[in-house]
């Protein structure tokens, strides 16, 4: 028999389990950031097809937690998203981080404090990010 043409049910190896799209973010409110009270920290994980024009990104997972900050002490909140989602190498992924008050964005999270889209997981991008909050202007 030609290899691959005959399958004995006892000899078939189990397919490897898919990797998850888990990504962990350490979101830091710097000590100098003015007080924030009764807000929400919202973190979202999106996937998109990089070679398909005009296709919107797909929300993979999100977390929203109550958020407060007092000036003078840096505070870090860790959030993991995508643990229940399978990772697809053909897709690209990014995360967004915002602090909201009554649905309005008051602060944005930036990877290592630098502006720009926060790519994760595929194409050599990390599964763990350090995110620094700043006010939205």
BAFI-3210 file (N, C-alpha, C; in Angstrom, 3 decimals, decimal comma, padded with zeros to 6 digits):
// residues 137
n [1|2|3|4|5|6|7|8|9|10|11|12|13|14|15|16|17|18|19|20|21|22|23|24|25|26|27|28|29|30|31|32|33|34|35|36|37|38|39|40|41|42|43|44|45|46|47|48|49|50|51|52|53|54|55|56|57|58|59|60|61|62|63|64|65|66|67|68|69|70|71|72|73|74|75|76|77|78|79|80|81|82|83|84|85|86|87|88|89|90|91|92|93|94|95|96|97|98|99|100|101|102|103|104|105|106|107|108|109|110|111|112|113|114|115|116|117|118|119|120|121|122|123|124|125|126|127|128|129|130|131|132|133|134|135|136|137]
n.u [000,827|000,346|001,760|-000,341|-002,611|-004,020|-005,773|-005,564|-007,654|-006,616|-004,029|-003,912|-002,656|-003,462|-004,645|-002,781|-003,728|-005,336|-003,597|-004,262|-005,734|-004,775|-003,929|-002,096|-002,385|-000,712|-001,861|-001,028|-001,577|000,041|001,871|001,742|-000,602|-003,713|-006,348|-008,763|-012,045|-014,730|-014,841|-014,553|-012,413|-011,751|-010,933|-010,164|-009,948|-009,196|-009,533|-008,373|-008,504|-005,649|-005,255|-007,608|-009,559|-011,552|-012,901|-014,334|-012,811|-012,968|-014,470|-012,959|-012,758|-013,526|-013,054|-014,352|-013,818|-014,406|-012,797|-010,491|-008,234|-005,653|-003,826|-000,291|000,483|001,577|-000,432|-001,143|-003,063|-003,808|-004,931|-006,294|-007,120|-008,908|-008,525|-010,256|-010,414|-009,454|-006,253|-005,530|-003,232|-003,337|-004,653|-004,474|-003,950|-005,083|-005,141|-007,248|-007,299|-009,098|-010,181|-013,273|-015,940|-019,182|-019,622|-018,082|-014,851|-012,139|-009,482|-006,660|-004,949|-001,531|000,949|003,794|003,750|003,814|002,272|000,001|-001,203|-001,809|-000,503|-000,720|000,201|000,476|002,776|005,216|004,550|004,018|002,513|002,084|001,687|002,861|001,051|000,435|-001,496|-002,940|-004,404|-007,147|-007,052]
n.v [-001,193|002,280|004,809|006,799|006,347|004,318|003,768|002,572|002,252|001,866|002,639|005,307|008,402|010,698|013,951|016,907|019,019|022,152|025,265|027,769|031,046|032,616|035,531|037,661|040,602|043,127|045,780|049,012|051,731|054,647|056,175|058,981|059,524|061,227|060,926|058,309|057,412|055,136|053,978|051,843|049,246|048,171|045,532|044,156|041,463|040,991|039,396|039,205|038,877|039,169|039,408|039,936|042,268|044,920|043,457|043,288|043,295|040,564|040,211|038,421|037,933|039,511|041,584|043,276|045,231|046,720|049,846|051,778|054,383|055,863|058,798|058,856|056,272|053,617|051,311|047,997|045,938|042,673|040,900|038,193|037,077|035,188|032,497|030,375|030,263|029,061|029,277|030,619|030,408|031,691|034,015|037,392|039,110|041,510|043,706|045,875|048,475|050,249|052,787|053,425|055,736|055,871|054,764|056,356|056,867|057,476|057,032|055,527|052,498|051,794|049,903|049,291|052,004|053,304|054,728|053,120|050,238|047,310|044,520|040,967|037,537|036,130|035,965|036,481|038,184|038,975|036,985|038,146|041,309|044,506|047,155|050,604|053,104|056,165|059,464|060,114|062,406]
n.w [000,000|-000,587|001,326|003,280|001,812|002,884|005,825|008,953|011,629|014,195|013,891|013,275|014,067|016,627|015,867|016,508|019,211|018,649|018,912|021,334|021,112|023,136|024,876|026,989|028,821|030,556|032,026|032,739|034,860|035,031|037,762|037,714|036,408|036,440|038,935|038,545|038,671|039,164|036,569|033,629|032,575|029,423|027,372|024,256|021,912|018,597|015,373|011,973|008,385|006,633|003,859|002,594|001,208|002,517|004,492|007,618|010,912|013,253|016,360|018,828|021,572|024,689|027,589|030,373|033,115|036,336|037,021|038,778|039,738|041,637|041,850|042,143|042,687|040,764|039,060|038,135|036,065|035,208|032,387|030,628|027,450|024,926|025,542|025,031|022,328|019,128|017,599|014,481|012,010|009,536|009,991|011,313|014,399|016,814|019,678|021,613|024,024|026,313|028,614|029,957|030,572|031,388|028,851|027,159|025,782|027,800|028,299|026,654|025,901|025,282|023,620|025,393|025,882|023,442|020,578|018,236|016,395|018,241|017,570|017,968|018,711|015,977|013,154|014,426|016,494|019,971|022,676|024,999|026,411|027,498|028,530|028,555|030,040|028,858|028,856|026,610|024,035]
ca.u [000,000|001,039|001,567|-001,317|-003,817|-004,720|-005,796|-006,019|-008,153|-005,747|-002,718|-004,007|-002,232|-004,387|-004,173|-002,436|-004,752|-004,996|-003,110|-005,281|-005,428|-004,635|-003,006|-002,144|-001,999|-000,491|-002,274|-000,523|-001,925|001,239|001,674|001,435|-001,924|-004,722|-007,323|-009,837|-013,010|-015,968|-014,678|-014,406|-011,297|-012,265|-009,882|-010,765|-009,077|-009,787|-008,791|-008,748|-007,856|-004,776|-005,227|-008,969|-009,906|-012,881|-013,541|-014,127|-012,204|-013,907|-014,224|-012,709|-012,997|-013,403|-013,232|-014,618|-013,752|-014,419|-011,446|-010,203|-006,805|-005,340|-002,553|000,803|000,888|001,336|-001,267|-001,175|-004,142|-003,524|-006,129|-006,023|-008,220|-008,726|-008,165|-011,175|-010,447|-008,352|-005,370|-005,424|-002,012|-003,626|-005,224|-003,663|-004,686|-004,682|-005,938|-007,495|-007,455|-009,669|-010,894|-014,546|-016,818|-020,514|-019,514|-017,158|-013,446|-011,400|-008,063|-006,300|-003,760|-000,549|001,994|005,022|003,582|003,987|001,026|-000,037|-001,992|-001,119|-000,577|-000,350|000,056|001,019|003,826|006,261|004,061|003,972|001,260|002,043|001,991|002,819|000,249|000,433|-002,656|-002,798|-005,694|-007,510|-007,148]
ca.v [000,000|003,566|005,530|007,885|005,926|003,343|004,192|001,604|003,092|001,740|003,188|006,739|009,249|011,802|015,265|017,754|019,984|023,487|026,234|028,766|032,442|033,289|036,654|038,280|042,013|043,792|047,159|049,841|053,147|055,243|056,909|060,388|059,653|061,761|059,984|057,752|056,770|054,579|053,740|050,444|048,897|047,274|044,956|043,343|040,737|040,886|038,719|039,662|038,252|040,227|039,515|040,093|043,689|045,355|042,550|043,818|042,424|039,777|040,236|037,058|037,877|040,812|041,635|044,604|045,161|048,037|050,378|053,001|054,655|057,008|059,408|058,655|054,866|052,878|050,124|047,110|044,960|041,637|040,335|037,213|036,888|034,219|031,156|029,392|030,424|028,413|030,178|030,328|031,062|032,514|035,279|038,253|039,458|042,716|044,009|047,277|048,706|051,567|053,037|054,051|056,302|055,962|054,402|057,238|056,556|058,526|056,683|054,494|051,739|051,713|048,909|049,908|053,449|053,848|054,627|052,198|049,024|046,327|043,178|039,874|036,111|035,552|036,721|036,868|039,104|038,264|036,599|038,910|042,719|045,512|048,255|051,770|053,965|057,617|060,097|060,342|063,861]
ca.w [000,000|-000,617|002,584|003,214|001,116|003,703|007,216|009,938|012,719|015,367|013,592|012,993|015,189|016,935|015,421|017,649|019,621|018,145|019,887|021,628|020,798|024,433|024,967|028,312|028,843|031,834|031,762|033,828|035,029|035,633|039,016|037,436|035,783|037,375|039,495|037,719|039,579|038,610|035,141|033,246|031,708|028,396|026,541|023,196|021,003|017,262|014,305|010,635|007,231|006,129|002,406|002,077|001,298|002,952|005,435|008,966|011,917|014,042|017,794|019,307|023,017|025,351|029,035|030,911|034,574|036,985|037,073|039,532|039,884|042,485|041,490|043,086|042,727|039,521|039,291|036,980|035,997|034,212|031,757|029,580|026,501|023,856|026,012|024,463|020,868|018,417|016,861|013,051|011,517|008,365|010,459|012,163|015,609|017,532|020,863|021,942|025,458|026,604|029,863|029,585|031,603|030,776|027,437|026,429|025,991|028,500|028,254|025,692|026,250|024,207|023,850|025,903|025,880|022,095|019,812|017,107|016,543|019,075|016,983|018,864|018,416|014,744|012,455|015,368|017,534|021,255|023,317|026,248|026,159|028,560|027,996|029,442|029,798|028,794|028,542|025,212|023,817]
c.u [000,868|000,728|000,590|-002,605|-004,630|-004,658|-006,365|-006,417|-007,290|-004,399|-002,740|-003,622|-003,254|-003,794|-003,826|-003,554|-004,361|-004,484|-004,229|-004,791|-005,293|-003,575|-003,210|-001,633|-001,827|-000,712|-001,894|-001,053|-000,712|000,906|001,239|000,054|-002,929|-005,724|-008,381|-010,774|-014,237|-015,940|-014,644|-013,193|-011,819|-011,117|-010,542|-009,680|-009,817|-008,901|-009,245|-007,943|-006,972|-004,808|-006,608|-009,368|-011,336|-013,618|-013,285|-013,460|-013,312|-013,525|-014,119|-013,078|-012,886|-013,599|-013,466|-014,671|-013,826|-012,981|-011,407|-008,687|-006,645|-003,949|-001,518|001,275|000,569|000,553|-001,322|-002,295|-003,792|-004,830|-005,669|-007,285|-007,891|-008,386|-009,038|-011,259|-009,231|-007,564|-005,285|-004,237|-002,261|-004,197|-004,171|-004,562|-004,184|-005,601|-006,144|-007,727|-007,960|-010,206|-012,113|-015,243|-018,152|-020,458|-018,566|-015,717|-012,741|-009,895|-007,862|-005,045|-002,850|000,545|003,286|004,956|003,759|002,684|001,144|-000,852|-001,180|-001,350|-000,098|-000,426|000,697|002,066|004,887|005,828|003,827|002,559|001,116|002,479|001,988|002,163|000,224|-000,728|-002,231|-004,168|-005,906|-007,672|-008,007]
c.v [001,252|004,298|006,679|007,489|004,950|003,792|003,082|002,414|003,006|002,428|004,691|007,527|010,356|013,106|016,103|018,745|021,360|024,376|027,246|030,152|033,246|034,376|037,303|039,703|042,464|045,269|048,015|051,268|053,776|056,057|058,350|060,597|060,198|060,689|059,571|057,016|056,318|054,477|052,229|050,305|047,863|046,841|044,024|042,694|040,546|040,033|039,303|038,913|039,314|040,416|039,610|041,558|043,874|044,361|043,075|042,796|041,718|039,866|038,801|036,907|039,286|040,642|043,079|044,466|046,573|048,521|051,695|053,148|055,897|057,503|059,128|057,214|054,213|051,617|049,312|046,093|043,970|041,039|039,365|037,027|035,733|032,807|030,058|029,456|029,725|029,452|029,718|031,103|031,950|033,870|036,109|038,741|040,783|042,903|045,508|047,364|050,130|051,600|053,853|054,627|056,573|055,720|055,248|056,878|057,739|058,302|055,571|053,783|051,629|050,722|049,609|051,434|054,104|053,705|053,614|050,971|047,983|044,919|042,148|038,539|035,570|036,468|037,259|037,850|038,328|037,886|037,301|040,329|043,513|046,738|049,379|052,682|055,435|058,204|060,215|061,842|064,160]
c.w [000,000|000,675|002,379|002,528|001,937|005,146|008,070|011,165|013,967|015,151|013,345|014,235|015,386|016,423|016,630|017,947|019,098|019,272|020,148|021,240|022,090|024,369|026,339|028,224|030,283|031,578|032,973|033,739|035,721|036,881|038,775|036,818|036,802|037,803|038,484|038,672|038,804|037,088|034,889|032,351|030,727|027,484|025,537|022,346|019,685|016,364|012,981|009,587|006,582|004,616|001,776|002,295|001,782|003,847|006,843|009,886|012,698|015,512|018,286|020,783|023,563|026,851|029,425|032,427|035,149|037,171|037,835|039,636|040,742|042,117|042,577|043,172|041,385|039,867|038,011|037,126|034,896|033,713|030,671|028,754|025,561|024,277|025,401|022,946|020,247|017,624|015,409|012,492|010,306|008,745|011,158|013,288|016,169|018,727|020,966|023,445|025,644|028,026|029,469|030,810|030,930|029,268|026,616|026,777|026,645|028,434|027,219|026,201|025,047|024,592|024,215|025,867|024,528|021,320|018,678|017,431|017,309|018,525|017,999|018,131|017,148|014,135|013,410|016,442|018,823|021,706|024,664|025,934|027,452|027,943|029,023|029,051|029,708|028,487|027,033|025,049|022,623]
res [x|x|x|x|x|x|x|x|x|x|x|x|x|x|x|x|x|x|x|x|x|x|x|x|x|x|x|x|x|x|x|x|x|x|x|x|x|x|x|x|x|x|x|x|x|x|x|x|x|x|x|x|x|x|x|x|x|x|x|x|x|x|x|x|x|x|x|x|x|x|x|x|x|x|x|x|x|x|x|x|x|x|x|x|x|x|x|x|x|x|x|x|x|x|x|x|x|x|x|x|x|x|x|x|x|x|x|x|x|x|x|x|x|x|x|x|x|x|x|x|x|x|x|x|x|x|x|x|x|x|x|x|x|x|x|x|x]
***
